[in-house]
């Protein structure tokens, strides 16, 4: 299934939801989870880059 088809399917299901408050709460919770995972991933990547740079600097000095 193509992404556009999947997105259309999700939108169709959302539009027929009988509990819009639940959809709103779920969206907020999902958004919060995505932000948390994204933040953790970026922080881990930055730490990895910092450690690699420190290693390169140590090798250059030593």
VOBA-1610 file (N, C-alpha, C; in pm, whole numbers, padded with zeros to 5 digits, always signed):
BEGIN
Unk+00086-00118+00000Unk+00000+00000+00000Unk+00089+00124+00000Unk+00057+00217-00088Unk+00134+00341-00098Unk+00105+00429+00023Unk+00200+00518+00052Unk+00183+00610+00164Unk+00058+00695+00150Unk+00032+00743+00029Unk-00085+00828+00008Unk-00214+00750+00032Unk-00214+00623-00006Unk-00333+00540+00019Unk-00352+00516+00168Unk-00239+00491+00239Unk-00245+00469+00383Unk-00295+00595+00453Unk-00244+00711+00412Unk-00286+00836+00472Unk-00435+00861+00449Unk-00482+00834+00328Unk-00625+00850+00298Unk-00709+00757+00383Unk-00661+00635+00403Unk-00732+00539+00486Unk-00741+00588+00631Unk-00631+00638+00682Unk-00628+00689+00820Unk-00724+00807+00834Unk-00720+00899+00738Unk-00809+01016+00743Unk-00956+00974+00735Unk-00985+00875+00653Unk-01123+00826+00641Unk-01171+00766+00774Unk-01085+00689+00836Unk-01121+00628+00965Unk-01137+00736+01072Unk-01047+00833+01071Unk-01057+00942+01169Unk-01185+01021+01151Unk-01226+01042+01028Unk-01344+01124+01004Unk-01472+01054+01050Unk-01469+00923+01061Unk-01587+00849+01106Unk-01582+00817+01255Unk-01483+00871+01323Unk-01468+00844+01466Unk-01588+00897+01542Unk-01637+00815+01633Unk-01753+00855+01711Unk-01712+00919+01843Unk-01582+00928+01869Unk-01533+00991+01991Unk-01420+01088+01955Unk-01456+01207+01908Unk-01351+01301+01866Unk-01258+01341+01981Unk-01309+01341+02105Unk-01223+01378+02219Unk-01112+01275+02234Unk-01147+01150+02210Unk-01048+01043+02220Unk-00942+01059+02111Unk-00984+01094+01990Unk-00890+01116+01881Unk-00795+01231+01914Unk-00850+01337+01970Unk-00767+01452+02006Unk-00667+01415+02115Unk-00713+01342+02215Unk-00624+01300+02323Unk-00517+01205+02271Unk-00557+01115+02182Unk-00461+01021+02124Unk-00357+01094+02040Unk-00400+01191+01961Unk-00305+01269+01881Unk-00205+01340+01970Unk-00253+01398+02079Unk-00165+01471+02171Unk-00064+01375+02234Unk-00111+01258+02273Unk-00023+01159+02336Unk+00081+01108+02236Unk+00037+01082+02113Unk+00130+01036+02009Unk+00234+01144+01977Unk+00187+01268+01968Unk+00279+01379+01940Unk+00384+01390+02050Unk+00339+01376+02174Unk+00431+01383+02288Unk+00533+01270+02281Unk+00488+01150+02247Unk+00579+01036+02236Unk+00680+01057+02124Unk+00634+01108+02011Unk+00723+01131+01897Unk+00827+01236+01931Unk+00785+01342+01998Unk+00881+01446+02038Unk+00985+01388+02134Unk+00941+01306+02227Unk+01034+01245+02322Unk+01135+01154+02253Unk+01089+01072+02162Unk+01179+00982+02090Unk+01274+01060+02001Unk+01224+01162+01935Unk+01307+01245+01848Unk+01415+01315+01930Unk+01377+01368+02043Unk+01473+01437+02130Unk+01581+01341+02178Unk+01541+01223+02222Unk+01638+01123+02270Unk+01733+01081+02157Unk+01680+01064+02037Unk+01762+01024+01923Unk+01863+01132+01888Unk+01817+01257+01884Unk+01908+01367+01852Unk+02015+01384+01960Unk+01976+01372+02086Unk+02074+01385+02194Unk+02178+01274+02186Unk+02136+01151+02158Unk+02229+01040+02145Unk+02325+01063+02029Unk+02274+01114+01918Unk+02359+01141+01802Unk+02461+01251+01834Unk+02417+01352+01905Unk+02510+01461+01941Unk+02617+01411+02036Unk+02582+01328+02132Unk+02680+01272+02225Unk+02780+01187+02148Unk+02732+01107+02054Unk+02820+01023+01973Unk+02917+01109+01892Unk+02866+01216+01833Unk+02953+01306+01757Unk+03056+01372+01847Unk+03016+01414+01965Unk+03108+01477+02059Unk+03218+01381+02100Unk+03182+01258+02132Unk+03282+01159+02170Unk+03379+01129+02055Unk+03328+01121+01934Unk+03413+01097+01819Unk+03510+01214+01798Unk+03461+01335+01814Unk+03547+01453+01798Unk+03655+01456+01906Unk+03619+01424+02029Unk+03717+01419+02138Unk+03823+01313+02109Unk+03781+01201+02056Unk+03875+01093+02022Unk+03972+01140+01915Unk+03920+01208+01812Unk+04006+01259+01705Unk+04106+01361+01759Unk+04060+01447+01849Unk+04148+01548+01906Unk+04257+01483+01992Unk+04221+01379+02066Unk+04319+01309+02149Unk+04426+01242+02063Unk+04383+01184+01951Unk+04477+01119+01860Unk+04570+01222+01796Unk+04518+01339+01767Unk+04599+01444+01703Unk+04704+01496+01801Unk+04669+01505+01929Unk+04762+01557+02030Unk+04863+01449+02068Unk+04813+01328+02085Unk+04896+01218+02134Unk+04979+01158+02031
//
